[in-house]
């Protein structure tokens, strides 16, 4: 897969995840995390961009945190 194809997939997943979170669907966090994995791959395959790799890794952590927090609110 080329970097362009990976970037397009990451873009579509990022926007889909963001829209689902805005619509209050927890699955948006999962999709958004998958998109972050694609962005990390893009930044490893192309010119290695450590700051962006760290940023997308942090975003995965934030998505997990958001998913857990929203799951706790559903139980209340």
C-alpha positions in Angstrom: 0.0 0.0 0.0 1.3 3.4 -0.8 1.4 6.3 1.7 -1.3 8.0 -0.3 -3.7 5.1 0.0 -3.0 4.8 3.8 -3.5 8.5 4.2 -6.8 8.4 2.4 -8.0 5.5 4.6 -6.8 7.3 7.7 -8.6 10.5 6.6 -11.9 8.7 6.1 -11.6 6.9 9.4 -10.7 10.1 11.2 -13.6 12.0 9.9 -16.0 9.1 10.5 -14.8 8.6 14.1 -15.1 12.3 14.8 -18.6 12.5 13.4 -19.7 9.5 15.4 -18.3 11.0 18.6 -20.1 14.2 17.8 -23.3 12.2 17.4 -22.6 10.6 20.8 -21.8 7.1 19.5 -19.1 5.3 21.5 -18.0 3.4 18.4 -16.5 6.7 17.1 -13.7 6.3 19.6 -12.9 2.9 18.3 -12.9 4.1 14.7 -10.9 7.2 15.6 -8.3 5.0 17.3 -8.0 2.8 14.2 -7.4 5.9 12.1 -4.7 7.0 14.5 -2.9 3.6 13.9 -3.1 4.3 10.2 -1.6 7.8 10.8 1.2 6.2 12.8 1.9 3.8 9.9 1.9 6.7 7.5 4.5 8.5 9.6 6.7 5.4 9.9 6.6 4.5 6.2 7.2 8.0 4.8 9.6 10.4 6.3 9.7 9.3 10.0 7.9 12.1 11.9 8.4 11.3 15.7 6.3 14.3 17.0 3.3 13.1 14.9 3.8 9.5 15.9 3.8 10.6 19.6 0.7 12.8 19.0 -1.3 10.0 17.4 -0.2 7.6 20.1 -1.5 10.0 22.7 -4.7 10.4 20.8 -5.2 6.6 21.0 -4.9 6.9 24.8 -7.4 9.8 24.9 -9.8 7.8 22.8 -9.5 4.8 25.2 -10.1 7.2 28.1 -13.2 8.7 26.4 -14.6 5.3 25.6 -14.2 4.2 29.2 -15.7 7.4 30.6 -18.7 7.2 28.3 -19.1 3.5 29.2 -19.2 4.5 32.9 -21.8 7.1 32.3 -24.1 4.6 30.5 -24.1 2.4 33.6 -25.3 5.1 35.9 
